[in-house]
């Protein structure tokens, strides 16, 4: 279906007419638009913005040519408009809201929706309106999966020496899950295991309000140790890389949970995000959850290679029914290999929990599995007052190095 609009980009001229067959951002957009609309997550949209030129403005102020793919998938017909050069960022945001059909957000519910460039920097000035831009209704960056097996190179900035470049590979689209090999080097992995080994204690299952029901006694049969990444240089580097990879500030990370799984030990399928109903006896936590604070993304860094077993699996991908037996090791999985990382999202880009993010750890058969579990929230603690989220400081971005941490 052909759409009519004020103008569209043709060569270097803004002319009245129908949406062009090829976007001026077509080559770059291929890495940001989902192939299949069914698995494009809610709350994600992609934009192409092309500044006007002297030839296109006809003596008046040059207008920007703007296209938006509502839903962030390649099958959508882009909505196109001309945005005047004198327009403010606030007016541009209103245009985007109207054309994507975003409902006006309740300010007490979630962070304001965010506009990012493809390097992970927030767009804060009208002069940054150029090229491919990404909209996340939940206010935080969420890596687009595009298709299973899709790979992209991601540069992780380093405080000293050359930056580390890793391959982010899509495992599943629902939930959004990715693997990264070479995230932790062997020397650092062994050092971190040695650091945590004396601290390991039998892991318990946390149940809000205290206690643990008997039928959950064997839910997680491993040992655990909590570590503060600030106490060790290798852990600091893992924290820094995690923030660079997720493009979410370090201050939203939890302390690290180290886990040790010996033969026969496992963790049955579960979700990481919190439910408001589970915290009725905790008013502060319950209030934060009602106002949108939750675990956004989880990163598992594998510190050992397991000879057999120990895979992390996702039993409810693509809306499959929840498994009757939560300890059944079934679904897409990732084998533990030293240095590998698994990244997956508990929340959709619009900040709603995703039940498909249920995951578990298969029983270890041969070897010992060591992991670091790193959880990152979407909001700071205590944002339960009107406009509090608007005062949250944001990280600066150096486009030449990626995210500054």
HELIX and SHEET records of a PDB file:
HELIX    1   1 UNK A   26  UNK A   29  1                                   4    
HELIX    2   2 UNK A   37  UNK A   39  5                                   3    
HELIX    3   3 UNK A   54  UNK A   57  1                                   4    
HELIX    4   4 UNK A   89  UNK A  100  1                                  12    
HELIX    5   5 UNK A  126  UNK A  128  5                                   3    
HELIX    6   6 UNK A  186  UNK A  197  1                                  12    
HELIX    7   7 UNK A  214  UNK A  216  5                                   3    
HELIX    8   8 UNK A  229  UNK A  231  5                                   3    
HELIX    9   9 UNK A  233  UNK A  246  1                                  14    
HELIX   10  10 UNK A  250  UNK A  252  5                                   3    
HELIX   11  11 UNK A  276  UNK A  279  5                                   4    
HELIX   12  12 UNK A  283  UNK A  290  1                                   8    
HELIX   13  13 UNK A  317  UNK A  319  5                                   3    
HELIX   14  14 UNK A  355  UNK A  357  5                                   3    
HELIX   15  15 UNK A  388  UNK A  391  5                                   4    
SHEET    1   A 2 UNK A   4  UNK A  10  0                                        
SHEET    2   A 2 UNK A  13  UNK A  18 -1                                        
SHEET    1   B 5 UNK A  79  UNK A  83  0                                        
SHEET    2   B 5 UNK A  64  UNK A  69 -1                                        
SHEET    3   B 5 UNK A  44  UNK A  50 -1                                        
SHEET    4   B 5 UNK A 131  UNK A 136 -1                                        
SHEET    5   B 5 UNK A 114  UNK A 117 -1                                        
SHEET    1   C 9 UNK A 151  UNK A 156  0                                        
SHEET    2   C 9 UNK A 164  UNK A 173 -1                                        
SHEET    3   C 9 UNK A 176  UNK A 180 -1                                        
SHEET    4   C 9 UNK A 341  UNK A 345 -1                                        
SHEET    5   C 9 UNK A 295  UNK A 302 -1                                        
SHEET    6   C 9 UNK A 369  UNK A 377 -1                                        
SHEET    7   C 9 UNK A 256  UNK A 261 -1                                        
SHEET    8   C 9 UNK A 223  UNK A 227 -1                                        
SHEET    9   C 9 UNK A 201  UNK A 202 -1                                        
SHEET    1   D 4 UNK A 267  UNK A 270  0                                        
SHEET    2   D 4 UNK A 359  UNK A 361 -1                                        
SHEET    3   D 4 UNK A 312  UNK A 314 -1                                        
SHEET    4   D 4 UNK A 332  UNK A 334 -1                                        
SHEET    1   E 2 UNK A 308  UNK A 309  0                                        
SHEET    2   E 2 UNK A 364  UNK A 366 -1                                        
SHEET    1   F 2 UNK A 397  UNK A 398  0                                        
SHEET    2   F 2 UNK A 402  UNK A 403 -1                                        
END                                                                             
